[in-house]
Amino acid sequence: MLERQHEAVQSWAHASYPFDQLKKEISRTIVGNEEAINLILIAILSNGHVLLEGVPGIAKTTLIKTVAQALGFSFKRIQFTPDLLPADLLGTLIYNPKTQDFETKKGPIFAQVILADEINRAPAKVQSALLEAMQEQQVTLGSQTHKLDTPFLVFATQNPIEQQGTYQLPEAQIDRFMFKITMGYPKPHEEKEIINRTTITPGINQAINKDDLLLAQQQVNAIYVDPLLIDYIVHLVSATRNPAEFGLSELKEYIQLGASPRATLNIYKAAQARAFLENRQFVTPDDIKKVALPILRHRLILTFQAHGNEQTSDLIIATILKQLATP
């Protein structure tokens, strides 16, 4: 029995060590943004996609490029523009006169890590082209379906919708993102450190490989979640759909559409991944609360009355987390 427990501890340490190194490697380049880095690591462990929102110039693109370099997986950066076409993303079929047949020219989507930069500047046709890739991890060109490599992770950045030249992402697409992370301006001491680091250009070393990631994901899936916590997750998501059933009648007039079942699964997976990063083999209520906001904030569709009363998704979710009974 003691030998098995010792082996389990060793296996756990072996699986978690690369992620400790991955975080250290990212932090060598990125100043601050610790919460964003932690959520990105959780998404990687959960095979989830991430949407980062913030004004230009706060290192959204730099953060994702640093993560991709530290992962060491195949990486493509796609700049989304109003004139971008689906073929520019997915690829196309090109006629070869020598073989008198069409050949597949694969687009940049055929990489393990994708950076969709300023994703909300591209038209709807390009956004819809991402749906199959993000959900099914495959791309259809002509009559052929091509499987994407694993892991396949989409990191997208977007500017606030109020900025010129931006479009609202479709609900079906935004629901595919596990997290929506909002990034603000750095604090004064962080901005000073950014200035100090401009003269230093440290190279990014690969901190993890595919086998390390697959091993860690197996450990994450084995993390224990108590049935009471599963009920708590379900109640948390249900409260966004029918707040009156949970004693939150004041929120009913603010929510037009609540979170989808995909949100429930994402909270479950993300809570397990957070427990793994905290070196625990079980999930706590705090794990669920820490991941709930970035998972739910982009999935709520609010009423006009909510906007008129200056109620945001973040405020509504904070109210639910505060008033819903915790196991």
C-alpha positions as CSV (number, residue, x, y, z in Angstrom):
1,M,0.0,0.0,0.0
2,L,2.8,2.4,1.0
3,E,4.7,1.6,-2.2
4,R,1.7,2.4,-4.3
5,Q,1.1,5.7,-2.5
6,H,4.8,6.6,-3.0
7,E,4.5,5.7,-6.7
8,A,1.4,7.9,-7.0
9,V,3.1,10.8,-5.4
10,Q,6.1,10.4,-7.7
11,S,3.9,10.2,-10.8
12,W,2.0,13.3,-9.6
13,A,5.3,15.3,-9.1
14,H,6.6,14.2,-12.5
15,A,3.4,15.3,-14.2
16,S,3.2,18.7,-12.5
17,Y,6.9,19.7,-12.7
18,P,6.8,20.8,-16.4
19,F,3.9,23.2,-15.7
20,D,5.8,24.8,-12.9
21,Q,8.7,25.3,-15.4
22,L,6.3,26.6,-18.0
23,K,4.9,29.2,-15.7
24,K,8.4,30.3,-14.8
25,E,9.5,30.5,-18.4
26,I,6.4,32.7,-19.3
27,S,7.0,35.0,-16.3
28,R,10.6,35.7,-17.5
29,T,9.1,37.7,-20.4
30,I,5.6,38.7,-19.2
31,V,5.4,41.2,-16.3
32,G,2.4,40.8,-14.0
33,N,-0.8,39.2,-15.5
34,E,-0.4,36.3,-13.1
35,E,-4.2,35.5,-13.2
36,A,-4.2,35.5,-17.0
37,I,-1.2,33.2,-17.0
38,N,-2.8,30.8,-14.6
39,L,-6.0,30.7,-16.6
40,I,-4.1,30.0,-19.8
41,L,-2.3,27.1,-18.1
42,I,-5.7,25.7,-16.9
43,A,-7.0,26.0,-20.5
44,I,-4.0,24.1,-21.9
45,L,-4.6,21.3,-19.3
46,S,-8.3,21.2,-20.3
47,N,-7.8,21.4,-24.1
48,G,-9.8,24.7,-24.0
49,H,-9.6,27.8,-26.2
50,V,-9.0,31.3,-24.7
51,L,-10.3,34.7,-25.7
52,L,-8.3,37.7,-24.4
53,E,-9.9,41.2,-24.4
54,G,-8.3,44.5,-23.8
55,V,-7.3,47.8,-25.3
56,P,-4.3,47.8,-27.8
57,G,-0.8,47.8,-26.4
58,I,-1.2,45.8,-23.2
59,A,0.8,42.7,-24.4
60,K,-2.1,40.4,-25.4
61,T,-0.2,39.2,-28.5
62,T,3.1,39.1,-26.7
63,L,1.6,36.9,-23.9
64,I,0.2,34.3,-26.4
65,K,3.4,34.2,-28.5
66,T,5.5,33.7,-25.3
67,V,3.1,30.8,-24.2
68,A,3.4,29.2,-27.7
69,Q,7.2,29.4,-27.6
70,A,7.4,28.0,-24.1
71,L,5.1,25.1,-25.2
72,G,7.3,24.4,-28.2
73,F,4.4,23.2,-30.4
74,S,3.8,24.2,-34.0
75,F,2.5,27.8,-34.0
76,K,0.8,30.1,-36.5
77,R,-0.2,33.7,-36.0
78,I,-3.2,35.0,-38.1
79,Q,-3.9,38.7,-38.3
80,F,-7.7,39.0,-38.7
81,T,-8.7,41.9,-41.0
82,P,-11.9,43.0,-42.6
83,D,-10.8,41.6,-46.0
84,L,-9.7,38.2,-44.7
85,L,-11.3,35.2,-46.5
86,P,-12.1,31.7,-45.1
87,A,-9.5,30.2,-47.6
88,D,-6.8,32.4,-46.0
89,L,-7.5,30.6,-42.8
90,L,-8.3,27.1,-43.8
91,G,-6.6,26.6,-47.1
92,T,-8.0,25.7,-50.5
93,L,-7.9,23.3,-53.4
94,I,-5.5,24.2,-56.2
95,Y,-5.6,22.6,-59.7
96,N,-2.4,20.9,-60.8
97,P,-2.2,20.7,-64.6
98,K,0.5,18.0,-64.5
99,T,-1.6,15.5,-62.5
100,Q,-4.9,17.0,-63.8
101,D,-6.2,16.9,-60.3
102,F,-6.9,19.2,-57.4
103,E,-4.3,19.3,-54.6
104,T,-4.9,20.5,-51.0
105,K,-3.0,23.6,-49.9
106,K,-3.4,23.8,-46.2
107,G,-3.8,27.1,-44.4
108,P,-2.3,28.3,-41.1
109,I,-5.1,26.6,-39.2
110,F,-3.1,23.4,-39.5
111,A,-0.9,24.1,-36.4
112,Q,-1.2,23.0,-32.8
113,V,-1.3,26.5,-31.4
114,I,-3.2,29.3,-33.2
115,L,-3.1,33.0,-32.4
116,A,-6.1,34.7,-33.9
117,D,-5.0,38.3,-33.5
118,E,-7.8,40.9,-33.3
119,I,-10.4,38.2,-34.1
120,N,-13.3,40.6,-34.0
121,R,-12.1,42.6,-36.9
122,A,-12.9,39.9,-39.4
123,P,-16.3,39.3,-41.1
124,A,-18.8,36.6,-40.2
125,K,-17.7,34.1,-42.9
126,V,-14.3,33.9,-41.4
127,Q,-15.7,33.6,-37.9
128,S,-17.8,30.7,-39.0
129,A,-14.8,29.0,-40.6
130,L,-13.3,28.6,-37.2
131,L,-16.3,26.8,-35.7
132,E,-15.7,23.3,-37.0
133,A,-12.0,23.6,-36.2
134,M,-12.6,24.7,-32.6
135,Q,-15.3,22.2,-31.8
136,E,-14.5,19.1,-33.9
137,Q,-10.7,19.6,-34.4
138,Q,-11.1,19.1,-38.1
139,V,-11.3,21.1,-41.3
140,T,-13.4,20.4,-44.4
141,L,-11.9,21.4,-47.8
142,G,-14.1,20.5,-50.7
143,S,-15.2,17.0,-50.2
144,Q,-12.3,16.0,-47.9
145,T,-12.2,16.3,-44.1
146,H,-8.7,16.8,-42.5
147,K,-8.1,16.1,-38.9
148,L,-6.1,18.7,-37.0
149,D,-3.1,17.7,-34.9
150,T,-3.4,17.4,-31.1
151,P,-3.3,19.3,-29.0
152,F,-5.1,22.0,-30.9
153,L,-5.5,25.3,-29.0
154,V,-6.9,28.6,-30.3
155,F,-5.8,31.8,-28.5
156,A,-7.7,34.8,-29.7
157,T,-7.3,38.5,-28.9
158,Q,-10.0,41.1,-29.4
159,N,-10.3,44.8,-28.8
160,P,-13.3,46.2,-26.9
161,I,-16.4,46.2,-29.1
162,E,-16.6,50.0,-28.7
163,Q,-13.5,50.5,-30.7
164,Q,-13.7,51.4,-34.4
165,G,-13.7,48.5,-36.9
166,T,-14.7,45.8,-34.5
167,Y,-17.6,43.3,-34.8
168,Q,-19.6,41.4,-32.3
169,L,-18.6,37.7,-32.3
170,P,-21.5,35.3,-33.0
171,E,-22.9,33.6,-29.8
172,A,-22.2,30.1,-31.3
173,Q,-18.5,30.9,-31.7
174,I,-17.9,32.8,-28.5
175,D,-19.4,29.8,-26.6
176,R,-16.5,27.7,-27.9
177,F,-14.0,29.6,-25.9
178,M,-13.5,28.1,-22.4
179,F,-12.3,31.5,-20.9
180,K,-12.7,35.1,-21.7
181,I,-9.9,36.9,-19.9
182,T,-10.0,40.7,-19.6
183,M,-6.7,42.4,-19.4
184,G,-6.2,46.0,-18.1
185,Y,-3.4,48.4,-17.9
186,P,-0.3,47.4,-15.8
187,K,0.2,48.9,-12.4
188,P,2.8,51.6,-12.0
189,H,5.5,49.3,-10.5
190,E,4.8,46.7,-13.3
191,E,5.1,49.4,-16.0
192,K,8.5,50.4,-14.5
193,E,9.6,46.8,-14.7
194,I,8.5,46.6,-18.3
195,I,10.7,49.6,-19.1
196,N,13.6,48.0,-17.3
197,R,13.2,44.8,-19.4
198,T,13.2,46.6,-22.7
199,T,17.0,46.3,-22.8
200,I,16.9,42.6,-22.0
201,T,15.6,40.2,-24.6
202,P,15.7,36.7,-23.0
203,G,15.2,33.8,-25.2
204,I,12.2,31.6,-24.5
205,N,13.1,27.9,-23.8
206,Q,10.7,25.0,-24.4
207,A,9.5,23.9,-21.0
208,I,7.1,21.1,-21.9
209,N,6.6,18.5,-24.7
210,K,3.6,16.7,-26.0
211,D,4.1,13.6,-23.8
212,D,4.4,15.8,-20.7
213,L,1.1,17.5,-21.6
214,L,-0.7,14.2,-22.2
215,L,0.5,12.8,-18.9
216,A,-0.6,15.9,-17.0
217,Q,-4.0,15.8,-18.7
218,Q,-4.4,12.1,-17.5
219,Q,-3.7,13.3,-14.0
220,V,-6.1,16.1,-14.2
221,N,-8.9,13.8,-15.4
222,A,-8.3,11.6,-12.3
223,I,-8.7,14.4,-9.8
224,Y,-11.6,13.8,-7.4
225,V,-14.7,16.0,-7.5
226,D,-17.2,15.4,-4.7
227,P,-20.8,14.9,-5.7
228,L,-21.8,17.9,-3.6
229,L,-19.4,20.1,-5.7
230,I,-20.9,18.7,-8.9
231,D,-24.3,19.8,-7.7
232,Y,-22.8,23.2,-6.9
233,I,-21.5,23.6,-10.4
234,V,-24.9,22.6,-11.9
235,H,-26.7,25.1,-9.6
236,L,-24.2,27.8,-10.4
237,V,-24.9,27.5,-14.1
238,S,-28.6,27.0,-13.6
239,A,-28.8,30.2,-11.6
240,T,-27.8,32.1,-14.8
241,R,-30.9,30.7,-16.5
242,N,-33.5,30.7,-13.8
243,P,-32.2,33.0,-11.0
244,A,-35.6,33.1,-9.3
245,E,-35.3,29.4,-8.4
246,F,-32.2,30.2,-6.3
247,G,-33.6,33.3,-4.5
248,L,-32.1,35.7,-7.0
249,S,-35.3,37.2,-8.4
250,E,-33.7,40.6,-8.8
251,L,-31.4,39.2,-11.6
252,K,-34.3,37.8,-13.6
253,E,-34.9,41.1,-15.5
254,Y,-31.2,41.4,-16.4
255,I,-30.6,38.0,-18.0
256,Q,-32.0,37.3,-21.4
257,L,-30.2,34.0,-22.0
258,G,-28.1,32.1,-19.5
259,A,-25.0,29.9,-19.9
260,S,-25.0,26.7,-22.0
261,P,-24.2,23.1,-20.8
262,R,-20.8,23.6,-22.3
263,A,-20.2,26.1,-19.5
264,T,-21.0,23.4,-16.9
265,L,-18.5,21.0,-18.4
266,N,-15.9,23.7,-18.7
267,I,-16.2,24.7,-15.0
268,Y,-15.8,21.0,-14.0
269,K,-12.7,20.5,-16.2
270,A,-11.2,23.9,-15.2
271,A,-11.7,23.2,-11.5
272,Q,-9.8,19.9,-11.8
273,A,-7.0,21.6,-13.7
274,R,-6.7,24.4,-11.1
275,A,-6.5,21.8,-8.3
276,F,-3.7,20.1,-10.3
277,L,-1.8,23.3,-10.5
278,E,-2.3,23.8,-6.8
279,N,-0.8,20.3,-6.2
280,R,-4.1,18.9,-4.9
281,Q,-5.8,15.6,-5.9
282,F,-9.2,16.9,-5.1
283,V,-11.4,19.9,-6.1
284,T,-12.5,22.5,-3.5
285,P,-15.3,25.1,-3.7
286,D,-12.6,27.8,-4.1
287,D,-11.4,26.1,-7.3
288,I,-14.9,26.4,-8.8
289,K,-15.3,30.0,-7.7
290,K,-12.0,31.1,-9.2
291,V,-12.7,29.7,-12.7
292,A,-16.5,30.5,-12.8
293,L,-16.2,34.2,-13.7
294,P,-14.0,33.9,-16.8
295,I,-16.0,30.9,-18.0
296,L,-19.5,32.5,-17.6
297,R,-18.9,36.2,-18.4
298,H,-19.0,35.8,-22.2
299,R,-21.9,33.4,-22.2
300,L,-24.6,35.6,-20.6
301,I,-26.8,37.6,-22.9
302,L,-28.1,40.6,-21.0
303,T,-31.4,42.5,-21.5
304,F,-31.6,46.2,-22.5
305,Q,-32.7,46.9,-18.9
306,A,-29.4,45.5,-17.6
307,H,-27.4,47.8,-19.9
308,G,-29.6,50.7,-18.9
309,N,-29.0,50.0,-15.2
310,E,-25.2,49.6,-15.8
311,Q,-25.3,45.9,-14.9
312,T,-22.5,43.8,-16.5
313,S,-22.0,40.1,-16.7
314,D,-19.2,40.3,-14.2
315,L,-21.5,42.0,-11.6
316,I,-24.3,39.5,-12.1
317,I,-21.9,36.5,-11.8
318,A,-20.4,38.1,-8.7
319,T,-23.8,38.4,-7.2
320,I,-24.6,34.7,-7.9
321,L,-21.3,33.5,-6.5
322,K,-21.9,35.6,-3.3
323,Q,-25.5,34.5,-2.6
324,L,-25.5,30.9,-3.8
325,A,-25.0,28.5,-1.0
326,T,-21.5,27.0,-1.0
327,P,-21.1,23.3,0.0
